[in-house]
Amino acid sequence: MPIYIKVEGSEETIATLSKGVWDLPSQIKELESWIFENSSNLPSSNYIADVGFSIRENACGGGAILSPKAMSLMGKLGVKLYLSEYGE
């Protein structure tokens, strides 16, 4: 499931990341990279970053980490993070 980044209340997709990737740690890493690369080009607004993921088989700890720097940039931009869990 890809990550969709949109302006809240709009159908316009600003970016689509991680096409075909269901692993949350990989998706969060790509989202963080995208935020770092694009934050200076985005005006503050009300954005949604919707991350669709599946639970890793035999998962028992560890996982995705979103850095304080990325969270700070997302807060300044007005990005809400949706974590959408999908079953098999």
Summary of the structure (lengths in Angstrom):
residues: 88
radius of gyration: 13.0
end to end distance: 11.9
largest distance: 40.7
contacts: 222
relative contact order: 0.26
helix: 32%
strand: 30%
